[in-house]
């Protein structure tokens, strides 16, 4: 059987994409990974579309130079503002967050509770759908357009949560300030009666316990990272690109960032529940 030992490249504006890496590692542990967090330029949510697009192309090109076989945009803002530009420049497979976010929210058949109304007649189980994201993702209008096309007439609401990414980047996942921000951003969605909340930024799963504590157990949190990992795995299997040389073993991991490596190492080790041997720095 052919074995493709080239790494999977995963990048984010900072530490949030580690939530995607965790899902990928769970499903594809034998694969080799290169993770890049653009911590020196985070957060992306309040930057211009042109800036984010340029950052995405820079980082994508750099990962391709390191012979990645697949690129994963583990950042919703970079996906909606930069993925198309990078995809136009390479024939390598590039995965972003929009498609898995839709699949996870509507659940396209894996979870009976999450099926679309047309498929199961259980519209009350998932609707209304809310989504929290960065300001850049909200302003792009991409998710609003995709939902309007995929589920016309269904209630879909978005809310920007600008303080969430800085909290996660500092490793602050609870406390009074976090609670206040959660209430400020999510009370309007709770008042609208949402039944599903899409975590539309890869940083947000690290705040899931606080978010669920405020919304209540009756609101399902949709983390697109799960569906994204499934899509990547399906693609690698279909195209005979799995790393068979590591069968039964864990693949290699490389961690890079554009900012302070010691801070990245400390917080990432906490998020991943394991110490990182080394974090290297790459500045653009």
C-alpha positions in Angstrom: 0.0 0.0 0.0 1.3 3.4 -0.9 2.3 5.6 2.0 2.4 9.4 1.9 4.6 10.7 4.8 4.3 14.4 3.9 2.8 16.4 6.7 -0.6 18.1 7.0 -0.2 21.8 7.3 -2.6 23.5 9.8 -2.6 27.2 10.5 -4.6 29.8 12.4 -4.2 33.4 13.5 -2.9 32.0 16.8 -3.8 29.3 19.3 -7.4 28.6 18.3 -6.5 26.2 15.5 -5.2 23.8 18.2 -8.9 22.8 18.7 -8.8 21.6 15.1 -5.4 19.9 15.5 -6.9 18.0 18.4 -9.7 16.6 16.3 -7.3 15.8 13.4 -5.0 13.9 15.8 -7.9 12.0 17.3 -9.0 10.7 13.9 -5.6 10.6 12.1 -3.0 10.1 14.8 -0.4 8.5 12.5 -0.2 11.6 10.3 2.6 14.1 10.5 1.6 17.7 11.2 3.0 21.2 11.0 1.1 23.8 13.0 1.6 27.5 12.5 0.0 30.2 14.7 0.3 33.7 13.5 0.4 35.1 17.1 2.4 38.2 16.2 -0.5 39.4 14.0 -3.5 38.0 16.0 -6.3 38.6 16.2 -7.4 38.6 12.6 -11.0 39.6 13.3 -10.4 43.3 13.4 -8.0 43.4 10.5 -8.9 44.4 6.9 -9.9 41.8 4.4 -6.9 42.6 2.3 -4.5 42.1 5.2 -6.0 38.7 6.2 -5.9 37.6 2.6 -2.3 38.5 2.3 -1.5 36.7 5.6 -3.3 33.5 4.4 -1.4 33.4 1.1 2.0 34.1 2.9 1.5 31.3 5.4 0.0 28.9 2.9 2.9 29.4 0.5 5.3 28.8 3.4 3.6 25.5 4.4 3.6 24.4 0.8 7.4 25.1 0.7 7.6 22.7 3.6 6.0 20.0 1.4 2.7 19.7 3.1 0.3 17.4 1.3 -2.9 19.1 2.6 -3.5 22.6 3.9 -6.1 23.2 6.6 -7.4 26.7 7.2 -8.0 26.3 11.0 -9.4 29.8 11.1 -12.9 31.0 10.0 -11.8 34.5 9.3 -8.9 33.4 7.1 -11.2 30.9 5.4 -13.7 33.5 4.3 -11.2 36.2 3.5 -8.2 34.3 2.2 -8.9 30.7 1.2 -10.1 31.5 -2.3 -6.9 33.5 -3.1 -4.7 30.6 -1.9 -6.7 27.9 -3.6 -6.3 29.8 -6.9 -2.5 29.6 -6.6 -2.1 25.9 -5.9 -3.3 22.5 -7.0 -2.8 21.1 -3.5 -6.0 20.3 -1.5 -7.0 23.1 0.8 -9.7 22.7 3.5 -11.5 25.5 5.3 -14.1 26.0 7.9 -17.3 27.0 6.0 -18.3 23.6 4.6 -17.7 21.7 7.9 -19.5 24.5 9.9 -22.6 24.0 7.7 -22.4 20.2 7.9 -21.9 20.3 11.7 -24.8 22.7 12.2 -27.3 21.0 10.0 -25.5 17.7 10.7 -26.2 16.2 7.3 -27.4 12.9 8.8 -24.8 11.8 11.4 -26.8 13.0 14.4 -30.6 12.5 14.2 -31.2 15.6 16.4 -29.2 17.7 14.0 -30.7 16.6 10.7 -32.3 19.3 8.6 -36.1 19.7 8.8 -36.5 18.4 5.3 -34.8 15.2 6.1 -36.2 14.4 9.5 -39.1 16.7 10.3 -37.3 17.9 13.5 -36.9 21.6 12.7 -37.6 22.5 16.3 -34.5 20.5 17.3 -31.9 22.7 15.6 -33.7 26.0 14.8 -33.2 28.8 15.4 -29.4 28.5 14.6 -27.0 31.1 16.0 -23.4 31.6 15.2 -20.7 33.5 17.1 -17.6 34.6 15.2 -15.0 37.4 14.8 -16.1 40.7 13.5 -14.3 40.0 10.2 -16.2 36.8 9.7 -19.5 38.4 10.5 -18.8 41.4 8.2 -17.8 39.1 5.3 -21.4 38.0 4.9 -20.2 34.6 3.7 -22.0 32.5 6.3 -25.2 34.5 6.0 -25.2 33.9 2.2 -24.4 30.2 2.6 -27.2 29.6 5.2 -29.7 31.6 3.0 -28.9 29.2 0.1 -28.7 26.0 2.1 -31.7 26.6 4.4 -33.8 29.3 2.8 -36.2 31.0 5.2 -34.8 29.3 8.3 -33.9 31.6 11.3 -30.1 32.2 11.4 -28.5 34.8 13.6 -24.8 35.9 14.0 -23.0 37.7 16.7 -19.4 39.0 16.8 -17.4 38.3 20.0 -14.3 40.4 19.7 -13.0 39.7 23.3 -13.0 35.9 23.0 -9.9 35.5 20.9 -7.7 37.7 23.2 -8.9 35.7 26.2 -7.9 32.4 24.6 -4.6 33.8 23.3 -3.7 34.6 26.9 -5.0 31.3 28.2 -7.8 32.9 30.2 -10.8 30.5 29.9 -12.8 31.5 32.9 -13.3 34.2 35.5 -15.5 37.3 35.9 -14.3 39.1 32.7 -15.0 36.0 30.6 -18.4 35.6 32.2 -19.3 39.2 31.5 -18.2 38.9 27.9 -20.2 35.7 27.4 -23.3 37.3 28.8 -22.9 40.5 26.7 -22.4 38.6 23.4 -24.7 35.6 23.9 -27.7 37.1 25.8 -29.3 38.4 22.5 -28.9 35.0 20.9 -30.4 33.3 24.0 -33.3 35.7 24.0 -33.9 34.8 20.4 -34.4 31.2 21.6 -31.5 29.6 19.6 -31.3 25.8 19.8 -28.0 25.4 18.0 -24.9 27.6 18.3 -22.1 27.3 15.8 -18.7 28.0 17.3 -17.6 30.1 14.3 -14.0 30.7 15.4 -11.6 27.9 16.3 -10.7 29.7 19.5 -14.2 29.3 20.9 -14.3 25.6 21.7 -11.8 26.3 24.5 -14.6 28.5 26.0 -17.3 25.9 25.5 -17.9 25.1 29.2 -18.6 28.8 30.0 -20.7 29.2 26.9 -22.8 26.1 27.8 -23.1 27.3 31.4 -24.7 30.5 30.2 -26.9 29.1 27.4 -28.0 25.9 29.2 -27.7 22.2 28.1 -30.7 22.6 25.8 -28.5 24.5 23.2 -26.3 22.2 21.1 -22.8 23.6 20.4 -21.7 22.8 16.9 -17.9 22.6 16.7 -17.0 22.4 13.0 -13.5 20.9 13.7 -15.1 17.4 14.0 -16.6 17.5 10.5 -13.4 19.1 9.1 -11.3 16.2 10.4 -13.7 13.7 8.9 -13.4 15.5 5.5 -9.7 15.5 5.6 -9.5 11.8 6.6 -12.0 10.9 3.8 -9.9 12.8 1.3 -6.6 11.2 2.3 -8.2 7.7 2.2 -9.9 8.2 -1.2 -6.7 9.6 -2.8 -4.3 7.0 -1.2 -2.5 9.7 0.8 -2.5 8.3 4.3 0.7 7.9 6.1 1.0 4.1 6.4 4.6 4.2 7.6 3.4 5.2 11.1 0.8 2.5 11.5 0.2 1.9 15.2 2.4 4.9 16.1 2.0 8.6 16.6 3.2 10.8 13.8 5.6 13.8 14.2 4.5 17.2 15.2 6.1 20.6 14.4 4.9 23.8 16.1 5.7 27.2 14.7 4.5 30.7 15.6 5.3 34.3 14.5 5.3 35.7 18.1 6.7 34.8 21.5 7.6 31.1 21.4 7.8 30.6 25.1 4.3 32.0 25.7 3.0 29.9 22.8 4.7 26.8 24.2 3.2 27.3 27.7 -0.4 28.0 26.7 -0.4 25.3 23.9 0.9 22.7 26.3 -2.1 23.4 28.5 -4.6 23.3 25.6 -3.1 20.1 24.2 -2.7 18.5 27.7 0.9 17.6 26.9 4.3 19.4 26.9 5.7 20.6 23.6 9.3 19.7 23.0 10.0 22.8 20.8 8.3 25.8 19.2 10.1 27.5 16.4 9.5 31.1 15.2 8.8 32.2 11.6 8.2 35.9 10.9 6.7 37.2 7.6 
